[in-house]
Amino acid sequence: MMGIMRKITPLLLLCFLLGISVRLQASQFYGGELNYTFISGDATAGTYRITYKIYRNCKSYSDLNEPYIWFFNTVERTPPTNQFKVKLEQVSKRRLENTKATFCGMNPPDVCCDLIEYAAEVVLPASEKGYLVYISDCCRATNQKNLISEVWNGGSEMAAGVIVPGQGLTYATKIPPPATAQVNSSPVMVNDSALTACLDKPYTYRFRYSDPDGDQLRFSFGKAIGQTAEGNILLDEITYANGYTVTEPFGTGSGFSLDPVTGVLTGTPKKTGNYTIVLEISEYRNGNLINVHRAELDLVVMECRAYLIPQPVICNNAPAFFSNNPNNTSLNHRWDFGVEGTDADRSTDIYPVYQYPAAGEYTVTLALSNAAGCKDTVKTVVKYFPDLTIDFSFKDSICSGEPIQLKNLSAFPSGSITSYQWQYISGRGTAVFSRDRDAALYYTFNDSVRVGYSVQLNITTDKGCGAALVKVPFVYPVPNANAGPDTTISFDVPYEMPVKKSQVNSYLWQPAFGLSDTRIANPYVTGGKNQCYTLTVWGYDSVCKSKDEVCITYGRGPAVHVPTAFSPNGDGINDRLKFRPVQVQVISFEIFNRYGNRVFATADPAVSWDGKVNGTVPDSGAFIWVVKGIGPNNTSFNQSGSVLLIR
């Protein structure tokens, strides 16, 4: 421990006085104390170990300041000839136990306290007046019942990045001059605890101190000291609130007393709250008073009645778990779980588990006792409703465009379901879409594969039960069945159905007459008989389907068959203009715009026009086509017509 302490000489310490600045204050304190231990010295100087103990609320979010303590070679309120401050380093931290109340069963006050210790070594030049030592900080744990919140004693602390006001405090002690005691160390508390007491319950606590020099100790109450500016030797005391005094810090007529010899505090608290206790421990050596040591503590008084921790409503068939915080584990426990007509619902365990046989509300009784004769009886109510079920159903195969119909299947025979809440869960969060018993989810579907929609149902009942369930209905895409336009084909030239193929779709053509394959997207037609065909397309996982019809007409020649319109928009359907000669040998097939300019020409029926003029597809409009060829018997053949290009 000595390795982390710093030995500081007065010359170095005086450098600290060159810059004093305003700083944010520290945490919330349940008290504190300054101790000093004489290590070595002579007539010119002495080396001391200085220890600063703080009792800190472990639930506080306040930041701790760096601890600096002030030294003045003076008695209070007289000018010093030497003053300096020392920074301490943290040496330990531990969680303190709460003091216990002296009755059978209790759930202890919710007070959590850490003891943090800081220390350093300092060399003090001999001073005929001794030294006044103090540290000033902020803030007390809460408004103290027995102290006035005086304006001059205001401070602040930084808690989670926010400045929070509070009441300042100062912990002080004195090192006696050599003429009084050449060598002296302050008394040290040996039973640090978080002081908690229960309203209207007898309270006893002994402040146990050990004196390294073997001095005789006497205990009394003192006054609290408020916020003290750095470098100031004026330690201002805080005024006691009305009805409280320095000798009766728990209220006049409260009956509390502090034994001056043993340091035993006794009494019965009559009001809840936080009470500041300032101990003044007088040190006597050879019958002479040599010094008065100070310590400040916070006694928290709460209403501590014996009670059972309330049971949550049990909404399934799980057993009930019981717990309490007995003041003494040697207490006898007798549980009665409240089932009428049986003695099997009893237990002597401290933390029993019991499976209730049927739904209902049961009054549970716990009787506590011990050999000394203390008795406490407490009750609680268990609500057991294992018959709540939550469920909902929906159509297994939902096709896009139809809402997801949700049917509620929840039931609660022990009572009634009072509310329903349907939520749609997505990557953007959760949205409530219905509060009805049954519901329908409307959605936007733009996918080519199935999509899951996470739906959560939340229910509550008149018995305090609640439940939630998530299911994922899947929505499937509906394919677009497009068999292409009705067309006329040649008797002797196979015609391929112009259907855009998808890897996720399945196909069926009916009837099968004249088709090369009825289960592909693009079969060839060679039947020679006029026929209308129905195309059925199944989408992803063959769940949803659609249908379309196309009629095929066979033509005889001599003639060239050209569609009246086509749409070169890149969708894979009717994108190119094809011509089909019947008993005609084509010499040329030409297309002209409305200005008479030729935009396409070929003699091969296998070559089709993509609609582009100079590399781009023009706006919608009409075009003229002209065919020249040789017909039967080597006769000349000419034919013309128009076609509409649709964008």
C-alpha positions, 0 to 999 in steps of 0.5 A: 500500500505504501508504494502507491502513496506519495511523500510530499514536502511543504516546499512542493505543496506550496506550488499547489496554491498557484492555481485554484479554480472552480470545479464541479463537485463529487458524488452523493455521500452518506458521510466521511472521515479524515484520519492521520497516523504518525509514522516518524519525526523529530523536533523539526518535522513529522511524517504522517499517513493521511487517510480519507474515508467516504461512504458513497451511495453506490447507486449514484451516477455522480463523478468523483472529484480528485480529493485534495485535503488542506493543511493549516498550521493554526487553530480555527479562525486564526491566521496560519503561517503555513498552508498547503493542499495535498492530492490523495490517491485511492487505495481501496473500495468495498461494499458495506453491509447494512446494519440489521433491525432487531425483530423477526422478519424484514425486508431490509432498507434499500440502501447501498453504500461503498466505503472508498479510501484515499491516502498519501504521506505528508511531511509536516513541519513542527508547528506550535499551534498544531494543524487544522486538516479538512476536505470539502466536497459535495453532495450529501446523499439527500436532504437531511431531516435534521439539517437546514438546507442553507443557501450558503451551503449550496454545491453541485455535482456532475451526474451522467454529464448533467450538473446537479445541485446539492448540499456541500459538506466538509470533513475536518480533523486536528493534529495537536501541537507538540506541546500537547502531544509530541506523537499522536494518531487519530482513532480509527473506526473498526466496524464500518457499516451502512447505518440503516434503521427501521421506523418504530423499531428499537435501534442499537449500534456501537461506534467502535473505535481503536486508538493506536496510542492507547488513549482513552476515548469519549463520545459525543455529538457535534455539529456538521460543517458546510461547504468551505472554499479552498484555502479558507480556515473559516469552517461554518457549521450548519444550523439544525432544523426546527425540533433538532439539536446538537445533543438530540440529532434525531429530534427533541424527545426522541429518546435517542442517546449516545453512551459517552464511554462505549459509543453505543447509540440507542433509540427508536426512530419515530420519523423516516428520513436521512439523519446526519450524525456527527461524532466528536471523539475526545482523546484523553491521555493521562487524564488530559484532553489532547485532541477531538477527532470528528466523523460524519455518518448518515443514518437512514430510517425507513419503514421496514415492515415484514412482508412477502415479495408480491407474486407475479400473476402465474399465467401458465402451469409453472410452480410458484416460487416464494422468497423473503428476506429474513432478518435472521436465517435461524428463524423458523418458517411455517408456510401455508399456501392457501389450498383449502381441504388439504395439509399438503400445502405446507412447508418449513423451507425458507424459499419454498416452491409449490405447484398449485393444483387448480386455477384460482386466487390463494392467500399465502401465510408465512409465520416467523418465530424463533426461540427468543419468542419473536413472532411475525406473520405476513400474507400475500396473494397468489393468482394462478391461471394456467389456462391462458392460451394464445394462438391464431391461424391464417391461410397457408398459401396466400397470393399477392393482392389478397389481404392476410386474414388472421383468425384469433384462436386464443382462449382464457377459461378462467376469465376474459381476454380484454384486449388484442393488439396486432403488430407487423414487425419489419426492419423499420420497427413495429407497427400496430395495424389492428386491435380487433379480435380477428384482423387483416394485414394489408401490404405492398408486394413487389417481389418475384419470390415468396415473402414472409410477414412477421405478425405478433399478437399481444393479449391481456386478460381481466386477471392480469395475465398477458401473452404474446405470439409471433407467426410468419405468414408467407405471401407468394407472387401471382405470375403474369400469364401472357400467351401473346397476341392472336396470330396467323401462321403458315401451314408448313412453317412451325410457329414458336409461342412468344412467351417470356420464360421465368425460372421460377414459373411452371407452364401448361398449354391446353389442349395438346393438339399441334404443340411440341410440348405442353409444359414449356413456355415456348412450344412450337405449333404445327397442327394445321388446324385453327385452334385456341390454346389456354396457357396456365402459369404457376408462380414460385413454389407452384402456389399461385397461378394465372391464365391467358388464351391465344388463338392460332389461325392457319393461312393459305397463299399466296400471301404474306401475313404481318401483325397489325401492331407490335411493341418493341419495349424490351419486355420479351413479348411481341418485341419484334415485327415478324412476317410469315409468307405463305406460298410466296418466295420473298424477294424483298420485305421493306418498311417505310416511315410516313415520310417515305423513308425506308427504315428496314429491309430483308428478304429472309422471313427468319429476320425480324425488325426490332423497331429501331430507326438509326439505332433507337426506337422512335415514338409510337406511330404507323409504318408502311410495309411492302413485299415483293416476291414470286408466287405460284407458277412463277408469277409476280407477287406484290403486297403492302399494308401498315403496322402500328409501332407501340411504345 
